[in-house]
Amino acid sequence: MIIQDYNADGIPDIAFLSGGEGDAGVLVGKGNGTFRPVAFFGAGVSPLLIGAGTLASGGKPDLVLVSNEFLAAQPVSYSVLRNVSK
């Protein structure tokens, strides 16, 4: 789980891996201790790790997901979920 401000509104948000679902979820903070409904994004096969960093979104944090694809030719892969929030 990673806590960062993903939509640049000054309020912390939470990004996490959905156990067993192969998805990453983002909860956008409302600023009063509650969150908007979760938004899920495909995270590849068997995601193991989630990280955040400014990679391709003009200063906003993107999510980086590392997967262990046991049935694939490559044992480990990664994907970047670009931050397209406004």
Contacts in CASP RR format, 6 or more apart in sequence:
PFRMAT RR
TARGET T0000
AUTHOR 0000-0000-0000
METHOD contacts of the structure
MODEL  1
MIIQDYNADGIPDIAFLSGGEGDAGVLVGKGNGTFRPVAFFGAGVSPLLI
GAGTLASGGKPDLVLVSNEFLAAQPVSYSVLRNVSK
1 14 0 8 1.000
1 15 0 8 1.000
1 16 0 8 1.000
1 50 0 8 1.000
2 14 0 8 1.000
2 15 0 8 1.000
2 16 0 8 1.000
2 50 0 8 1.000
2 51 0 8 1.000
2 52 0 8 1.000
2 63 0 8 1.000
3 12 0 8 1.000
3 13 0 8 1.000
3 14 0 8 1.000
4 12 0 8 1.000
4 13 0 8 1.000
4 15 0 8 1.000
4 52 0 8 1.000
4 61 0 8 1.000
5 11 0 8 1.000
5 12 0 8 1.000
5 13 0 8 1.000
5 61 0 8 1.000
6 13 0 8 1.000
6 15 0 8 1.000
6 26 0 8 1.000
6 28 0 8 1.000
6 52 0 8 1.000
6 60 0 8 1.000
6 61 0 8 1.000
6 83 0 8 1.000
6 85 0 8 1.000
7 13 0 8 1.000
7 28 0 8 1.000
7 60 0 8 1.000
7 85 0 8 1.000
7 86 0 8 1.000
8 60 0 8 1.000
8 85 0 8 1.000
11 28 0 8 1.000
11 29 0 8 1.000
11 30 0 8 1.000
11 31 0 8 1.000
12 29 0 8 1.000
13 26 0 8 1.000
13 27 0 8 1.000
13 28 0 8 1.000
13 29 0 8 1.000
13 35 0 8 1.000
14 26 0 8 1.000
14 27 0 8 1.000
14 29 0 8 1.000
14 35 0 8 1.000
15 24 0 8 1.000
15 25 0 8 1.000
15 26 0 8 1.000
15 27 0 8 1.000
15 50 0 8 1.000
15 51 0 8 1.000
15 52 0 8 1.000
15 63 0 8 1.000
16 24 0 8 1.000
16 25 0 8 1.000
16 27 0 8 1.000
16 50 0 8 1.000
17 23 0 8 1.000
17 24 0 8 1.000
17 25 0 8 1.000
17 43 0 8 1.000
17 47 0 8 1.000
17 48 0 8 1.000
17 49 0 8 1.000
17 50 0 8 1.000
17 65 0 8 1.000
18 24 0 8 1.000
18 25 0 8 1.000
18 40 0 8 1.000
18 43 0 8 1.000
20 46 0 8 1.000
21 40 0 8 1.000
22 42 0 8 1.000
22 43 0 8 1.000
22 44 0 8 1.000
22 45 0 8 1.000
22 46 0 8 1.000
22 47 0 8 1.000
23 40 0 8 1.000
23 41 0 8 1.000
23 42 0 8 1.000
23 43 0 8 1.000
23 47 0 8 1.000
24 40 0 8 1.000
24 41 0 8 1.000
24 42 0 8 1.000
24 43 0 8 1.000
24 47 0 8 1.000
24 50 0 8 1.000
24 63 0 8 1.000
24 65 0 8 1.000
24 81 0 8 1.000
25 38 0 8 1.000
25 39 0 8 1.000
25 40 0 8 1.000
25 41 0 8 1.000
26 38 0 8 1.000
26 39 0 8 1.000
26 41 0 8 1.000
26 63 0 8 1.000
27 35 0 8 1.000
27 36 0 8 1.000
27 38 0 8 1.000
28 35 0 8 1.000
28 36 0 8 1.000
28 39 0 8 1.000
29 35 0 8 1.000
29 36 0 8 1.000
30 36 0 8 1.000
41 63 0 8 1.000
41 81 0 8 1.000
42 81 0 8 1.000
43 50 0 8 1.000
43 65 0 8 1.000
43 67 0 8 1.000
43 79 0 8 1.000
43 81 0 8 1.000
44 65 0 8 1.000
44 67 0 8 1.000
44 69 0 8 1.000
44 77 0 8 1.000
44 79 0 8 1.000
45 67 0 8 1.000
45 69 0 8 1.000
45 71 0 8 1.000
45 72 0 8 1.000
46 67 0 8 1.000
46 68 0 8 1.000
46 69 0 8 1.000
46 70 0 8 1.000
47 65 0 8 1.000
47 66 0 8 1.000
47 67 0 8 1.000
48 66 0 8 1.000
48 67 0 8 1.000
48 68 0 8 1.000
49 65 0 8 1.000
49 66 0 8 1.000
50 63 0 8 1.000
50 64 0 8 1.000
50 65 0 8 1.000
50 66 0 8 1.000
51 63 0 8 1.000
51 64 0 8 1.000
51 65 0 8 1.000
52 61 0 8 1.000
52 62 0 8 1.000
52 63 0 8 1.000
52 64 0 8 1.000
53 61 0 8 1.000
53 62 0 8 1.000
53 64 0 8 1.000
54 60 0 8 1.000
54 61 0 8 1.000
54 62 0 8 1.000
55 62 0 8 1.000
55 64 0 8 1.000
55 80 0 8 1.000
55 82 0 8 1.000
56 62 0 8 1.000
56 80 0 8 1.000
56 82 0 8 1.000
57 82 0 8 1.000
57 83 0 8 1.000
57 84 0 8 1.000
60 83 0 8 1.000
60 85 0 8 1.000
61 83 0 8 1.000
62 80 0 8 1.000
62 81 0 8 1.000
62 82 0 8 1.000
62 83 0 8 1.000
63 80 0 8 1.000
63 81 0 8 1.000
63 83 0 8 1.000
64 78 0 8 1.000
64 79 0 8 1.000
64 80 0 8 1.000
64 81 0 8 1.000
65 78 0 8 1.000
65 79 0 8 1.000
65 80 0 8 1.000
65 81 0 8 1.000
66 76 0 8 1.000
66 77 0 8 1.000
66 78 0 8 1.000
67 76 0 8 1.000
67 77 0 8 1.000
67 78 0 8 1.000
67 79 0 8 1.000
68 75 0 8 1.000
68 76 0 8 1.000
69 75 0 8 1.000
69 76 0 8 1.000
69 77 0 8 1.000
END
